[in-house]
Structures are given as structure tokens and as C-alpha cells.
Amino acid sequence: MKSMKFDINTILENLTDAGCSAKEIETAKALCEAGQADALIIHLRKCRCHLMDELHQSQRKVDRLDYLVHSVQEGRKSAGL
């Protein structure tokens, strides 16, 4: 089995910094140790998709708050406050 040309610790550190779950990190570690680069790439892409879903959920929450701020500001204007 060919060894992979990357530092496992660097990958795990980056996954931790990105906020990946312990399960996602453990899976990545196992794939690294098994030398399964293709499976690791697929796994990393799934982790990325998960983070993008979280980003989009956060963006929707921010959009709702922006709407509320705008609504309150418009309400103040029409009330003459």
C-alpha cells in the first residue's frame, strides 16, 4: 500500500479548526491511516457540504433578523418616532 503524501496531523487539525464533528474527524483519520485517498476526498467533500448547509442556515437567520430590523425601522418612521 502506497503511503499518502500529506501530514495526517495537519488534516486533523484543519478539520478541527473547521468545526467538524468528532465522528467526521475520526473517519478522516481512519481513511488517512488506511491510505484511502479517494475515499478521504469524498469524505472531505461531504464535510464541506455539511458546513455549507450550516452556512446557509445561518444566512437565513441573519436575513430574518435584517428583515426585523428593517420592519422596526420602518414602523418607527411611520409612527413619527
C-alpha positions in Angstrom: 0.0 0.0 0.0 1.4 3.4 -1.0 1.7 6.0 1.7 -0.1 9.2 1.2 1.9 12.4 0.8 0.3 14.6 3.4 0.5 15.0 7.1 -2.4 13.3 8.9 -2.0 15.7 11.8 -2.4 18.7 9.5 -5.6 17.3 8.1 -7.0 16.5 11.5 -6.0 20.0 12.8 -7.7 21.6 9.9 -10.9 19.6 10.3 -10.9 20.6 14.0 -10.4 24.2 13.1 -13.2 24.0 10.6 -15.6 22.8 13.3 -16.1 19.3 12.0 -17.6 16.7 14.4 -15.5 14.2 16.3 -17.1 11.5 14.1 -16.1 13.2 10.9 -12.5 13.7 12.2 -12.2 10.1 13.3 -13.5 8.9 9.9 -10.9 11.1 8.1 -8.2 9.7 10.4 -9.1 6.1 9.7 -9.1 6.8 5.9 -5.7 8.5 6.1 -4.3 5.7 8.1 -5.7 3.2 5.6 -4.2 5.1 2.7 -7.6 5.5 1.1 -7.0 8.9 -0.6 -10.1 8.7 -2.9 -12.4 7.8 0.0 -10.8 10.6 2.0 -11.5 13.1 -0.8 -15.1 12.0 -0.9 -15.4 12.3 2.9 -13.8 15.8 2.9 -16.3 16.9 0.3 -19.2 15.6 2.4 -17.8 17.5 5.4 -17.6 20.6 3.2 -21.2 20.2 2.1 -22.3 19.8 5.8 -20.5 23.1 6.6 -22.1 24.8 3.6 -25.5 23.7 4.8 -24.8 25.2 8.2 -23.6 28.4 6.5 -26.9 28.7 4.5 -28.9 28.1 7.6 -27.0 30.9 9.4 -27.5 33.2 6.4 -31.3 32.6 6.5 -31.3 33.5 10.2 -29.3 36.7 9.5 -31.8 37.5 6.7 -34.7 37.2 9.1 -33.0 39.5 11.6 -32.3 42.0 8.9 -35.9 41.9 7.9 -37.0 42.5 11.5 -34.6 45.4 11.9 -35.9 46.9 8.7 -39.5 46.4 9.8 -39.0 48.1 13.1 -37.1 51.0 11.5 -40.0 51.5 9.0 -42.5 51.2 11.8 -40.7 54.0 13.7 -40.7 56.2 10.6 -44.4 55.8 10.0 -45.1 56.5 13.7 -43.0 59.6 13.6 -40.6 58.4 16.2 
